Amino acid sequence: MARLNIIDGFDTPLAEQEWVEFHELERGVVLSSFHYHYARLIEILHAVEKMEELLNDPDILSKNVRAIAGLNNLKGIGVAEAPRGILIHHYKVNEDGLMKWANLIIATGHSNLAMSKGILQVAKHFINGKQLNEGMLNRIEAVIRASDPCPSCSTHALDTCPCTSNLSDLTELCWTN
């Protein structure tokens, strides 16, 4: 969402149109975390439009497009932006190129503190005593879904609210903090 707030537009027509509508949501800088998914969808739309552009480029099948790489270092670090956030990969290989060590820092690790604080804030606002209902818990789940789409899938269950497994912990946390 931060990228969509600072850019001047997209170089593809459909993504540009959506970006304009995105900025009309809050007449300028969009701050609501509930618009994260919309921002992600605009970036995905842009990526699809760019893929189509590249696939229609006659040079895409040139013999100079693909490079064959070999082992040139025993350690490597990669950083990539994904819909969930920043992914950091750190690898070590042996002289044969076989992996001997890996350390992955996934986006959930980066967003965990913000999600936890958001959950506590929403819980304090919507949970009243020990009387809980599905609507209150949906507000808490919305914080998770807005921050990190992967826990959205892992915390979604048909006809149940996954938060209910920790209701006593959550209620106690709200009343002790």
C-alpha positions in Angstrom: 0.0 0.0 0.0 2.9 2.3 0.7 4.1 1.9 -2.9 0.7 2.9 -4.3 0.7 6.0 -2.1 4.1 7.3 -3.3 4.1 6.5 -7.0 2.8 8.8 -9.8 0.9 6.1 -11.5 1.3 2.8 -13.5 2.6 2.3 -17.0 -0.3 -0.1 -17.9 -3.8 1.0 -18.6 -5.9 -1.2 -16.3 -3.6 -0.9 -13.3 -3.5 2.9 -13.8 -7.3 3.1 -13.8 -7.5 1.1 -10.6 -4.8 3.2 -9.0 -6.8 6.4 -9.7 -9.9 4.8 -8.1 -7.7 3.6 -5.2 -6.6 7.2 -4.4 -10.2 8.4 -4.6 -11.0 6.2 -1.6 -9.5 8.7 0.8 -8.8 11.7 -1.5 -5.0 11.3 -1.5 -2.9 9.1 0.8 -4.8 5.8 1.6 -4.0 4.8 5.2 -6.7 2.2 6.2 -5.2 -1.2 6.6 -8.4 -2.6 5.2 -7.3 -1.4 1.8 -4.1 -3.6 1.8 -5.8 -6.3 -0.3 -7.0 -3.8 -2.9 -3.5 -2.5 -3.2 -2.2 -6.0 -3.6 -4.8 -6.7 -6.3 -3.7 -3.5 -8.2 -0.1 -4.7 -8.2 -1.1 -8.1 -9.4 -3.1 -6.6 -12.2 -0.1 -4.5 -13.1 2.1 -7.6 -13.1 -0.3 -9.5 -15.4 -0.4 -6.6 -17.8 3.4 -6.5 -17.8 3.6 -10.3 -18.4 1.3 -9.9 -21.4 3.5 -7.1 -22.7 6.7 -9.2 -22.3 5.2 -12.3 -23.8 4.2 -10.3 -26.9 7.7 -8.9 -27.2 9.4 -10.7 -30.2 12.8 -10.5 -28.3 11.5 -12.8 -25.6 12.6 -15.9 -27.5 16.1 -14.4 -28.3 19.1 -16.7 -27.5 20.4 -13.8 -25.4 17.5 -13.8 -22.9 18.5 -16.8 -20.8 21.8 -17.0 -18.9 23.2 -20.3 -17.6 24.7 -19.8 -14.1 27.0 -22.0 -12.2 28.3 -22.0 -8.6 30.1 -18.7 -8.0 29.7 -18.2 -4.3 29.2 -20.5 -1.3 26.8 -18.1 0.4 23.9 -16.1 -1.0 21.2 -13.7 0.3 18.1 -12.8 -1.5 15.4 -10.2 -0.6 12.1 -10.2 -2.4 8.8 -8.3 -2.1 5.7 -10.5 -2.1 2.0 -9.8 -1.5 2.7 -10.8 2.2 5.6 -8.4 2.6 9.4 -8.8 2.5 10.9 -12.3 2.2 14.6 -12.7 3.2 16.5 -15.8 2.2 20.0 -16.7 3.3 21.6 -19.9 2.0 24.9 -21.7 2.2 26.0 -24.4 -0.2 29.0 -26.8 -0.4 31.5 -26.9 -3.3 29.1 -29.2 -5.3 26.3 -26.6 -5.0 24.3 -28.7 -2.6 22.5 -26.7 0.1 23.9 -27.2 3.6 22.1 -24.4 5.5 19.2 -22.1 5.0 17.6 -19.3 7.0 14.3 -17.8 5.9 12.7 -14.7 7.4 9.2 -14.6 6.1 6.8 -11.6 6.0 4.7 -12.9 9.0 7.8 -12.4 11.1 7.9 -8.7 10.1 4.2 -8.1 10.5 3.7 -10.1 13.7 4.2 -7.2 16.2 1.8 -4.9 14.2 -0.8 -7.7 14.0 -0.4 -8.5 17.8 -0.9 -4.8 18.7 -3.8 -4.5 16.3 -5.5 -7.5 17.8 -5.1 -6.2 21.3 -6.4 -2.8 20.3 -9.5 -4.3 18.6 -10.1 -6.8 21.4 -10.0 -4.1 24.0 -12.5 -2.0 22.0 -15.0 -4.8 21.1 -14.8 -7.4 23.8 -16.8 -6.7 26.9 -16.3 -9.0 29.8 -16.8 -12.7 29.1 -19.8 -12.2 26.7 -18.4 -12.9 23.3 -20.1 -13.2 19.9 -19.0 -14.1 16.4 -19.1 -10.4 15.3 -16.5 -9.4 17.9 -14.2 -12.2 16.9 -14.6 -11.3 13.2 -13.2 -7.8 14.0 -10.1 -9.5 15.4 -9.7 -11.8 12.4 -10.1 -8.8 10.1 -6.9 -7.3 11.6 -5.0 -10.5 10.7 -6.5 -10.7 7.2 -5.6 -7.1 6.5 -2.0 -7.4 7.7 -1.0 -10.8 6.2 -3.0 -12.8 3.7 -1.4 -16.1 4.5 -2.8 -16.4 8.0 -6.1 -15.5 6.5 -6.2 -18.9 4.8 -4.8 -20.7 7.8 -7.2 -19.1 10.2 -10.4 -19.5 8.1 -12.7 -22.4 8.9 -16.3 -23.1 7.7 -19.0 -22.3 10.3 -16.4 -21.8 13.0 -14.4 -18.9 14.4 -10.7 -20.1 14.9 -10.2 -17.4 17.5 -12.6 -19.2 19.9 -9.9 -21.7 20.8 -8.1 -19.0 22.7 -11.1 -17.0 24.0 -10.1 -17.3 27.7 -6.6 -16.2 27.0 -7.9 -13.3 24.8 -10.4 -12.1 27.4 -7.9 -12.3 30.2 -5.4 -10.4 28.1 -7.9 -7.6 27.4 -8.8 -7.2 31.1 -5.3 -7.3 32.4 -3.8 -4.8 30.0 
